[in-house]
Amino acid sequence: MTEVVSYKLYNIEGKLMDEFNLSEFGENLILKTSSLPPGIYNLIGMNVKGNIHNEKIFICDVTNRNWG
């Protein structure tokens, strides 16, 4: 059964950066982070039953790295 989950993404200061709803089919979630500055974020998901899941996300700027 497909479950709809509401997500909210907050920066470290508690500012809401994004919110979206997804139909959850599994455990993987892909976020487009190119518009977000590097930092620590808190992703909170809540399903229709009110169950809450909380994850910390670390976004790094890798555009100026010397890989070789």
N, C-alpha and C positions, 0 to 999 in steps of 0.2 A: 504494500500500500504506500502510495506517495504521500509525503507529509510536507506541508508548507512551513518554512522556518523564516522568521523575521530576524534580520541581522542589523546591528548597529556597530559602527566602527568609530572609536574615540581615540584622540591623541592622548599623550601622557598628561596633559593639563585638564583633560576631561571634556574637551571640545568635540562635539559630534562632527565627524568628517564625512560620513556616508551612511546611508541606510538603504536596505533593499530586502526584498522577499525572494526566496528561492524554493522551488520544489526539490526536496531532498531525495536523492536516489541512492546515496551511499555516504561514505565518510570523507570524500574529497571535496574541497572547495577551492576554486581558483579566483584570486582577487587581482584586478588590474591595479597595480600600485604606481604606475608611471607618473601619475599626477600628484602623488603624495610626497612630501619631503621626507628625508631619512629620519628615523626615530623609532620609538616604541609606541605601539598601538594596542588597544584593548578591543577585541572582537567579541561581541555578546550576541548569542543566538537564542531565540525563544520560540518554541513550537506552540501550537494551538492549545495544548494542555497546560501551558505555563511553565514547562520545564526549561531551565536556563543553562546554557553552556557558555563558558568564559575562556578565552584564549588570549595569550600575549603574542603579538606579532612584532618582529624586528625587521625594519626596512632599511637597507643599506644602499648607499650610492656607489655603484660599481662602474660608472661611466668613465672615471678618471684613473682607473687601476692599470698598472703595467703588469700584464699577465705573462710576459715572456722574457 
